[in-house]
Amino acid sequence: MACRFIDLFAVVKGVSIQHSHYNDDKTLSRDEYRAPEMKRAPVDGFIREQKVIVEFLGDEFHGHPMTRICRKRDKNYCGVDYEVLFERTEAKFSQLVSFGYNVWYIWEYDYLRYTKEAKKDSSLTLESFVRVFSGELEWQ
C-alpha cells in the first residue's frame, strides 16, 4: 500500500521519489533513503531536489490514536504500546526536521479514505490528505 501511495504521489507532484519498491513480479527493489544523520532510520520516500521526506504511516505500526480506541483489548503492536509507537514516530520526524528536512506524511486511514472518496468525488486531491509535519503528528 505504501508503494502505491508513493508511486501515485510522485505522479501527482511531478517528481521522482526515491524509495524501495515492490515490482509487478513481487520482487523488491531496494532504494530506500537513509538520512546521513540517522543511518539506522530509513524513510519511506525522499524527494532529493526539495529535501523532503515522504512517509506512509501504517495505522498500527505507528500507533494511530484511532487504533488505540478501536482495539480496546489489544493496546499494542508486537508488544509495543500504540502510544509508544506514536511517540517514536513523532520523535523521528522531529529529528528529521531538526536536520533540515521537510516531512510530509499520510496515515493509512487517510489514504484508504482518499481512495474510497475520490471514486465518488473527482474534485478530491491526494495532496489534500497529505500532512506536513510541524512539531506534532496530526491524525484528525
C-alpha positions in Angstrom: 0.0 0.0 0.0 2.9 2.4 0.8 4.4 1.8 -2.7 1.1 2.5 -4.3 0.8 5.8 -2.4 4.4 6.9 -3.2 4.0 6.0 -6.9 0.8 7.9 -7.1 2.1 10.8 -5.1 5.1 11.1 -7.3 2.9 11.4 -10.4 0.6 13.9 -8.7 3.6 16.1 -7.6 5.5 15.5 -10.9 8.7 14.5 -9.1 10.8 11.4 -8.6 10.6 9.9 -5.1 13.4 7.6 -4.1 12.0 4.6 -2.4 12.2 0.8 -2.1 9.6 -0.6 -4.5 7.7 -3.9 -4.9 7.7 -4.8 -8.6 4.9 -6.5 -10.5 6.6 -9.9 -10.0 6.5 -9.2 -6.2 10.3 -8.7 -6.0 11.7 -5.9 -4.0 14.0 -3.2 -5.5 15.7 -1.7 -2.5 16.5 2.0 -2.9 15.4 3.4 0.4 16.9 6.7 1.6 18.7 7.0 5.0 19.5 10.4 6.2 23.2 10.6 6.9 22.4 11.9 10.4 20.1 8.9 11.1 21.6 5.9 9.3 19.5 3.5 11.4 16.2 5.1 10.5 15.2 4.5 6.8 12.4 6.6 5.4 9.7 5.5 3.0 10.5 8.1 0.3 12.8 11.0 -0.4 12.5 13.9 -2.8 16.1 14.9 -3.2 15.6 18.2 -5.0 13.4 19.6 -2.2 14.9 17.7 0.7 11.5 16.3 1.5 10.9 13.0 3.4 7.7 11.3 2.4 6.2 8.8 4.9 3.3 6.4 4.7 2.2 5.7 8.3 0.6 2.3 8.8 -2.0 2.9 11.5 -1.0 0.0 13.8 2.8 0.2 13.2 2.8 4.0 14.0 0.2 3.9 16.7 -2.6 6.0 15.1 -4.9 7.0 18.1 -8.0 5.5 16.4 -6.2 2.2 16.5 -5.9 2.6 20.3 -9.6 3.4 20.6 -10.9 0.7 18.3 -8.7 -2.1 19.7 -9.5 -1.9 23.3 -8.2 -5.3 24.2 -5.0 -5.1 22.1 -3.2 -2.0 23.3 0.0 -2.8 21.4 1.5 -3.9 18.1 4.1 -6.7 18.5 4.4 -6.0 22.2 4.9 -2.2 21.9 2.2 0.1 23.2 0.5 2.1 20.5 1.2 5.3 22.4 4.9 4.5 22.4 4.8 3.8 18.6 3.1 7.2 18.1 5.7 9.0 20.2 8.6 7.2 18.4 7.3 8.3 15.0 6.8 11.9 16.3 10.4 11.9 17.7 11.8 10.6 14.4 10.0 13.3 12.5 11.2 16.0 14.9 14.8 14.8 14.4 14.5 14.9 10.7 13.1 18.4 10.8 16.0 19.5 13.1 18.4 18.2 10.4 16.7 20.5 7.8 14.3 18.1 6.1 10.6 18.7 5.4 8.5 15.8 6.4 5.2 15.0 4.5 3.1 12.1 5.7 -0.2 10.3 5.3 -1.9 7.9 7.6 -3.1 4.6 6.2 -6.6 5.6 7.4 -6.5 8.8 5.3 -5.1 7.1 2.2 -7.8 4.5 2.3 -10.4 7.2 2.9 -9.0 9.1 -0.1 -9.1 6.1 -2.4 -12.7 5.4 -1.5 -14.0 9.0 -1.5 -12.1 10.0 -4.7 -14.2 7.5 -6.7 -17.3 9.5 -5.8 -15.8 13.0 -5.8 -13.3 13.7 -8.6 -12.5 17.1 -7.1 -10.6 15.5 -4.2 -6.9 15.6 -4.4 -4.4 13.2 -2.9 -2.4 16.2 -1.8 -5.2 17.4 0.4 -4.8 14.2 2.5 -1.0 14.6 2.9 0.1 16.4 6.0 3.3 18.5 6.7 4.9 17.7 10.0 5.2 20.9 12.1 6.2 19.6 15.5 3.5 17.1 16.3 1.7 14.3 14.4 -1.8 15.2 13.3 -4.4 12.5 13.0 -7.8 14.1 12.9 
